[in-house]
Each structure stands twice: as C-alpha cells, then as structure tokens.
Amino acid sequence: MVRVNNGRSNVANAAARAKTRRAGLIDSTRMRQLLQQGPDTIGISIGDMGYRNEIDLYAPRLSGADLIEAALNHNLDADLETVLGFCQGRLKSTVAVYVKRFSYQNAKTVLRAIHSGADIEMVSGQVLPEENTSNSKWLDIVRNCDSLSDAVAAMSGTPWGYALSRLEADASLQEMEDTLDSAYYRDALDAIRGPDSPPLLEKYIQVEIDHRNIINQFRGLRQGINGEDRDALMIGGGKISKAVLKTASMADSNEGVLEALRRATSFDDTGFDDAIQASATSLDPVVSLLQEQRNSMMRRFSYLNPLSAFPVIHYIESKVLEVQNIRLLVRGKAAGLSDEVIEAHMNL
C-alpha cells in the first residue's frame, strides 16, 4: 500500500511544471482536425504532437492502429514516471496513490492473458510490448505462469498480490478483477486519510467510486445480472450509501436504477435522463456524462488549489484522456466508423 508521508514537498515547482505540460496537450480543436484526416496521415500528425519517439520505436514491426496504440501506451508510461520523478516528499506520495491504479490495471491485463492462454509472443508484441521496459516484470509473470494461482503467487509482495492472495484458490477471473478494483480504492482511501491529508482528493476518489458503481449498476442490468449479484459488484467507500446502492441493485429498469440513485444527496442527476435515453445500444453516453462531471470537478479543484497535488493530478487525468481519445479515434477509423460516430464516443 502507498502511504502518504510528511516529507518536504516541492508543490509550487511541480504544479508549475504540470500546468506547462497540460498546456502542451492536444486540445479539442486539434483533436477534431485529426478526426478529419485519413488513417495514413494520422500517425504522422500524432508523431508531430509529442509521440514521435515512440512511433519511431515501434514502426519497424507495427503499423496502423496497432502502431499508434503501442506508442500511446509507451508514452503514457514514460510520462507517469517523469511526473512522479519531479514530485518530492509528501506531494510525491500523494500523486503516487493516484498513479498506482495503473499497476492494478496491468495486473488485470496479466491475469486475462494467462486465463485466456495467450501466447507470450502475442502479449509481448501487442498487449504489453517488450520495447517498453516498464512491462518487463509483467511479461515475466505471463512467461513463467501457467495458471491464475501461479500468477497470484508471482505477484506476492505487491499490494495487488496481497489482495488476490486473500481469495479462495479457485477464485474466478471476474472475482479477481473485482477484488483488484475494490482493493485499489480501499488502499487509496486509507493512504490519503489523516489529519494532514488533502480532503478534496478523498472526495474526488469517492466520486470515482460512485461513478464506477453507477456504471456497474446500468451495465449489470443490461447484462441481466440479478440484484444480489449486482449488489456484490459495488465498491465500498463512495459517497452513495450502501442502502441506496442496494435499492438500485433491486431495480429492474434503467428508470428504477435512476430513481434509486436520486435518493442519494451526492448524486448529480444533471443530464442523466438524456444520457439514459441515448443509451439504447451502448452505455457510452452515461460513461461520457460521468467523465465530464469528473473533469469539471478536477478543473475546479485544480483552479481553487493551485499549490497542491491537484494541478499534477489534473495533468495526469488530462494526459490519460488524450491517450483514450486518440485510441478511440484510430480504432474507430480502422473499423470504418464515420467521423460523427467516433466523435460521439470521444470526450472533447
């Protein structure tokens, strides 16, 4: 578990550097310009927008959307390392709590690869490219483990490994993934709570938990998961009470779930009716609405707290969003989707 320490921080310097980096990200205007380009020219343009080194690294063996996605992920990993590197003391520990989520995501990726029996050549070539040295420890697990239980043992000594070790030996992949989600948020909240901890960061993480639970409610209903099992999917620690979530789990329609959620004073239902109506074939409108709520909250917290961890975390959030948008764009182009459909799925 990451613990927030009280060492000397360099908040002013780190916040200034984070703001400068955020100003250099691809804005909505340039993202829409990318959307107008053909598949053959998007890679060149993205290279000129800060991803040249990674594209050149993977170009000898990858092309098209696979090339761009590998470059995006590599660039993001390097960026996270750089940002943590220019943070010091308590600030670094606070930012590390947020960044640790990406390790939990990689743990899930490894478990999925092992569970599916994916060939190590495919994993190291596309899923966790070996050119990215931060993938080495994850690839070693895939290479040396034949079962999920082997993988759990190989992850011992890590927070995610500890969480998995507490499950039954025959736990399913889904149970492991659910455990990792819950463990990350539980550990994150434990790490940042305290008399000198940033209360607004705790609030933000609680909102993230609520949003994960809201999405799981609607997704579970769509998938026909019964109320008891939907309730078991809920992650603890959010602002929305267990009682409200349980009531939502028992609902048998989108309207019923929404009605239950509205009983929580912390639930912002602005735009939800329209998002639900637009979600006949996909939950993307709901996901996008919640993403925008978090983006707005992060912008506000960063603006109101310029000498804090928020400008740094705001940059990381913005960088992740940039990577997600480009990934959606190139995958959508590769699938032959129209520009209108692709843009509707992006967060601009």
C-alpha positions as CSV (number, residue, x, y, z in Angstrom):
1,M,0.0,0.0,0.0
2,V,1.2,3.5,-0.8
3,R,1.4,5.7,2.3
4,V,1.4,9.5,2.2
5,N,4.5,10.7,4.1
6,N,5.1,14.1,5.5
7,G,8.5,14.8,3.8
8,R,9.3,18.1,2.3
9,S,7.3,18.8,-0.9
10,N,8.0,20.9,-3.9
11,V,4.4,21.8,-4.6
12,A,5.0,25.2,-6.4
13,N,7.6,23.8,-8.8
14,A,5.7,20.6,-9.6
15,A,2.4,22.4,-10.0
16,A,4.0,24.8,-12.5
17,R,5.6,22.1,-14.4
18,A,2.3,20.1,-14.6
19,K,0.5,23.2,-15.8
20,T,3.0,23.7,-18.5
21,R,2.7,20.1,-19.6
22,R,-1.0,20.3,-19.7
23,A,-0.9,23.4,-21.9
24,G,1.0,21.3,-24.4
25,L,-1.6,18.6,-24.7
26,I,-3.7,18.2,-27.8
27,D,-6.7,20.5,-27.4
28,S,-10.2,19.8,-28.8
29,T,-9.6,21.8,-32.0
30,R,-6.5,19.8,-32.9
31,M,-8.3,16.6,-31.9
32,R,-11.1,17.4,-34.4
33,Q,-8.5,18.2,-37.0
34,L,-7.1,14.7,-36.5
35,L,-10.6,13.3,-36.9
36,Q,-10.8,14.8,-40.4
37,Q,-7.6,13.0,-41.5
38,G,-7.3,9.6,-43.2
39,P,-5.7,6.6,-41.5
40,D,-2.4,7.0,-43.4
41,T,-1.8,10.6,-42.2
42,I,-3.0,10.4,-38.6
43,G,0.2,8.6,-37.4
44,I,2.4,11.4,-38.9
45,S,0.3,14.1,-37.2
46,I,0.3,12.4,-33.9
47,G,4.0,12.0,-34.1
48,D,4.3,15.7,-34.5
49,M,2.2,16.3,-31.4
50,G,4.6,14.6,-29.0
51,Y,4.6,10.9,-29.8
52,R,7.4,10.8,-32.4
53,N,10.0,8.9,-30.4
54,E,7.5,6.1,-29.5
55,I,6.1,5.9,-33.1
56,D,9.6,5.6,-34.5
57,L,10.4,2.9,-31.9
58,Y,7.5,0.7,-32.9
59,A,7.4,1.5,-36.6
60,P,9.8,-1.3,-37.7
61,R,7.4,-4.0,-36.6
62,L,3.9,-2.5,-36.2
63,S,1.7,-0.4,-38.4
64,G,-1.7,1.3,-38.4
65,A,-3.8,1.4,-35.2
66,D,-1.5,-1.2,-33.5
67,L,1.5,1.1,-34.0
68,I,-0.3,4.1,-32.6
69,E,-1.8,2.3,-29.7
70,A,1.6,0.9,-28.7
71,A,3.2,4.3,-29.0
72,L,0.4,5.9,-26.9
73,N,0.7,3.4,-24.0
74,H,4.5,3.7,-24.0
75,N,4.4,7.4,-24.0
76,L,1.9,7.5,-21.1
77,D,4.0,5.1,-19.0
78,A,7.1,7.3,-19.6
79,D,5.1,10.4,-18.8
80,L,3.8,9.0,-15.5
81,E,7.4,8.1,-14.5
82,T,8.6,11.6,-15.4
83,V,5.8,13.3,-13.4
84,L,6.5,11.2,-10.3
85,G,10.1,12.0,-10.8
86,F,9.7,15.7,-10.4
87,C,7.5,15.4,-7.4
88,Q,9.1,15.2,-3.9
89,G,8.2,14.3,-0.4
90,R,4.5,14.3,0.6
91,L,3.4,15.5,-2.8
92,K,5.1,12.5,-4.5
93,S,3.4,10.1,-2.1
94,T,0.0,11.7,-2.8
95,V,0.4,11.6,-6.5
96,A,1.7,8.0,-6.3
97,V,-1.6,7.0,-4.7
98,Y,-3.3,8.1,-7.8
99,V,-0.8,6.7,-10.2
100,K,-0.8,3.2,-8.5
101,R,-4.1,2.5,-10.3
102,F,-2.2,1.8,-13.5
103,S,-0.3,-1.1,-11.8
104,Y,-3.6,-2.6,-10.8
105,Q,-4.8,-2.3,-14.4
106,N,-1.7,-4.1,-15.6
107,A,-2.3,-6.8,-13.0
108,K,-5.7,-7.4,-14.5
109,T,-4.2,-7.4,-18.0
110,V,-1.8,-10.1,-17.0
111,L,-4.5,-12.2,-15.4
112,R,-6.6,-12.0,-18.5
113,A,-3.7,-13.1,-20.7
114,I,-2.9,-16.1,-18.6
115,H,-6.6,-17.1,-18.2
116,S,-7.1,-16.9,-22.0
117,G,-3.9,-18.9,-22.7
118,A,-2.5,-16.1,-24.8
119,D,0.9,-16.8,-26.4
120,I,3.7,-14.8,-24.8
121,E,4.8,-13.7,-28.3
122,M,1.4,-12.1,-28.8
123,V,1.4,-10.5,-25.4
124,S,4.9,-9.1,-25.6
125,G,4.3,-8.0,-29.2
126,Q,0.9,-6.2,-28.8
127,V,-0.6,-6.2,-25.4
128,L,2.4,-5.4,-23.2
129,P,5.2,-4.6,-25.8
130,E,8.6,-5.6,-24.7
131,E,10.1,-2.4,-26.0
132,N,8.5,-0.7,-23.0
133,T,10.8,-1.7,-20.1
134,S,8.1,-1.0,-17.6
135,N,6.4,-4.1,-19.0
136,S,9.3,-6.4,-18.2
137,K,8.0,-7.5,-14.7
138,W,4.5,-8.2,-16.1
139,L,5.8,-10.1,-19.1
140,D,7.9,-12.3,-16.7
141,I,4.7,-13.3,-14.9
142,V,3.0,-14.2,-18.2
143,R,6.1,-16.1,-19.4
144,N,6.5,-18.1,-16.2
145,C,3.0,-18.8,-15.0
146,D,0.6,-21.4,-16.3
147,S,-2.4,-20.6,-14.1
148,L,-4.1,-17.8,-12.3
149,S,-2.9,-19.2,-8.9
150,D,0.7,-19.2,-10.3
151,A,0.2,-15.6,-11.3
152,V,-1.1,-14.6,-7.8
153,A,1.9,-16.2,-6.2
154,A,4.2,-14.4,-8.6
155,M,2.6,-11.1,-7.6
156,S,3.4,-11.6,-3.9
157,G,5.0,-8.7,-2.2
158,T,2.8,-6.2,-4.0
159,P,-0.5,-4.6,-2.9
160,W,-2.4,-6.2,-5.7
161,G,-0.8,-9.6,-5.0
162,Y,-1.8,-9.3,-1.3
163,A,-5.4,-8.5,-2.3
164,L,-5.5,-11.5,-4.6
165,S,-3.9,-13.9,-2.1
166,R,-6.9,-13.4,0.3
167,L,-9.2,-15.0,-2.3
168,E,-10.0,-18.7,-2.4
169,A,-7.6,-20.7,-4.5
170,D,-10.3,-21.5,-7.1
171,A,-11.5,-17.8,-7.5
172,S,-12.6,-16.9,-11.0
173,L,-11.0,-14.3,-13.2
174,Q,-14.0,-12.0,-12.6
175,E,-13.7,-12.4,-8.8
176,M,-10.0,-11.5,-9.1
177,E,-10.7,-8.4,-11.2
178,D,-13.5,-7.2,-8.8
179,T,-11.1,-7.7,-5.9
180,L,-8.4,-5.6,-7.5
181,D,-10.9,-2.8,-8.2
182,S,-12.1,-2.8,-4.6
183,A,-8.5,-3.2,-3.2
184,Y,-7.2,-0.2,-5.1
185,Y,-9.8,2.2,-3.9
186,R,-9.7,0.9,-0.4
187,D,-6.0,1.2,-0.2
188,A,-6.1,4.7,-1.9
189,L,-8.6,6.0,0.6
190,D,-6.7,4.5,3.6
191,A,-3.5,6.1,2.3
192,I,-4.7,9.6,1.9
193,R,-6.9,9.8,5.1
194,G,-5.4,11.6,8.0
195,P,-5.3,15.0,9.8
196,D,-2.9,16.4,7.3
197,S,-4.2,14.7,4.2
198,P,-5.9,16.6,1.3
199,P,-9.7,16.2,1.9
200,L,-10.6,17.2,-1.6
201,L,-8.6,14.3,-3.1
202,E,-10.5,11.9,-0.8
203,K,-13.7,13.5,-2.1
204,Y,-12.6,13.1,-5.7
205,I,-11.7,9.4,-5.3
206,Q,-15.1,8.8,-3.6
207,V,-16.8,10.3,-6.6
208,E,-14.8,8.0,-8.8
209,I,-16.0,5.1,-6.8
210,D,-19.6,6.3,-7.1
211,H,-19.3,6.6,-10.8
212,R,-17.8,3.1,-11.1
213,N,-20.8,1.8,-9.1
214,I,-23.3,3.7,-11.2
215,I,-21.9,2.3,-14.4
216,N,-21.8,-1.2,-13.0
217,Q,-25.5,-0.8,-12.0
218,F,-26.6,0.0,-15.5
219,R,-24.2,-2.4,-17.1
220,G,-25.3,-5.2,-14.8
221,L,-28.9,-4.5,-15.5
222,R,-28.2,-4.6,-19.3
223,Q,-26.4,-7.9,-18.9
224,G,-29.3,-9.5,-17.0
225,I,-27.3,-9.8,-13.7
226,N,-29.7,-10.4,-10.8
227,G,-30.0,-7.9,-8.0
228,E,-28.0,-9.8,-5.4
229,D,-25.0,-10.2,-7.8
230,R,-25.2,-6.6,-8.9
231,D,-25.1,-5.5,-5.3
232,A,-22.0,-7.7,-4.8
233,L,-20.2,-5.7,-7.6
234,M,-20.5,-2.5,-5.7
235,I,-17.2,-1.0,-4.5
236,G,-17.2,0.4,-0.9
237,G,-16.0,3.8,0.1
238,G,-18.0,6.1,-2.1
239,K,-20.4,8.8,-1.1
240,I,-23.6,7.0,-2.2
241,S,-24.7,4.8,0.7
242,K,-24.9,1.0,0.7
243,A,-28.6,1.2,1.3
244,V,-29.1,3.3,-1.9
245,L,-26.9,1.1,-3.9
246,K,-28.8,-2.0,-2.7
247,T,-32.1,-0.4,-3.7
248,A,-30.6,0.4,-7.1
249,S,-29.5,-3.2,-7.4
250,M,-33.0,-4.5,-6.9
251,A,-34.4,-2.2,-9.6
252,D,-35.4,-3.9,-12.9
253,S,-35.2,-1.0,-15.2
254,N,-33.0,2.0,-16.0
255,E,-35.6,4.3,-14.7
256,G,-35.8,2.3,-11.5
257,V,-32.0,2.5,-11.0
258,L,-32.0,6.2,-11.7
259,E,-34.9,6.7,-9.2
260,A,-33.0,4.9,-6.5
261,L,-29.8,6.8,-7.1
262,R,-31.6,10.1,-6.8
263,R,-32.2,9.3,-3.2
264,A,-28.5,10.0,-2.6
265,T,-27.8,13.7,-1.9
266,S,-24.4,13.3,-3.5
267,F,-25.8,12.0,-6.8
268,D,-25.8,14.7,-9.6
269,D,-28.5,13.7,-12.0
270,T,-28.0,16.6,-14.4
271,G,-28.2,15.3,-17.9
272,F,-28.9,11.7,-16.8
273,D,-32.4,11.4,-18.4
274,D,-31.0,12.3,-21.8
275,A,-28.0,10.1,-21.4
276,I,-30.2,7.1,-20.5
277,Q,-32.4,7.7,-23.5
278,A,-29.3,7.8,-25.7
279,S,-28.0,4.6,-24.3
280,A,-30.2,2.2,-26.2
281,T,-27.3,0.4,-27.8
282,S,-24.3,1.5,-25.7
283,L,-23.6,2.9,-22.2
284,D,-21.2,5.4,-23.7
285,P,-23.5,8.4,-23.2
286,V,-23.6,7.6,-19.5
287,V,-19.9,7.0,-19.3
288,S,-19.2,10.3,-21.1
289,L,-21.6,12.2,-18.8
290,L,-19.8,10.9,-15.7
291,Q,-16.4,11.5,-17.2
292,E,-17.4,15.1,-17.9
293,Q,-18.6,15.5,-14.3
294,R,-15.2,14.3,-13.0
295,N,-13.4,16.5,-15.5
296,S,-15.3,19.5,-14.3
297,M,-14.6,18.7,-10.7
298,M,-10.9,18.2,-11.3
299,R,-10.7,21.5,-13.2
300,R,-12.4,23.3,-10.3
301,F,-10.2,21.7,-7.6
302,S,-7.1,22.4,-9.6
303,Y,-8.1,26.1,-10.1
304,L,-9.1,26.6,-6.5
305,N,-6.0,24.8,-5.1
306,P,-3.1,25.9,-7.3
307,L,-0.5,25.0,-4.7
308,S,-1.5,21.4,-4.1
309,A,-1.4,18.0,-5.7
310,F,-4.4,18.8,-7.9
311,P,-2.6,20.6,-10.8
312,V,-0.4,17.5,-11.1
313,I,-3.2,15.0,-10.9
314,H,-5.2,17.2,-13.3
315,Y,-2.4,16.9,-15.8
316,I,-2.3,13.1,-15.4
317,E,-6.1,12.9,-15.9
318,S,-5.8,15.1,-19.0
319,K,-3.0,13.1,-20.4
320,V,-4.9,9.9,-19.9
321,L,-7.9,11.4,-21.6
322,E,-5.8,12.5,-24.5
323,V,-4.5,8.9,-24.9
324,Q,-8.0,7.5,-24.7
325,N,-9.3,9.9,-27.3
326,I,-6.6,9.2,-29.8
327,R,-7.0,5.4,-29.2
328,L,-10.8,5.7,-29.9
329,L,-10.1,7.8,-33.0
330,V,-7.6,5.5,-34.6
331,R,-9.5,2.3,-33.7
332,G,-12.7,3.9,-35.0
333,K,-11.0,4.8,-38.2
334,A,-9.6,1.3,-38.6
335,A,-13.1,-0.1,-38.1
336,G,-14.5,2.2,-40.8
337,L,-16.8,4.2,-38.4
338,S,-17.9,7.6,-39.5
339,D,-16.3,10.7,-38.0
340,E,-19.7,11.6,-36.4
341,V,-19.9,8.2,-34.6
342,I,-16.2,8.4,-33.5
343,E,-16.6,11.9,-32.1
344,A,-19.7,11.0,-30.2
345,H,-17.6,8.4,-28.3
346,M,-14.8,10.8,-27.6
347,N,-14.5,13.2,-24.6
348,L,-13.7,16.5,-26.2
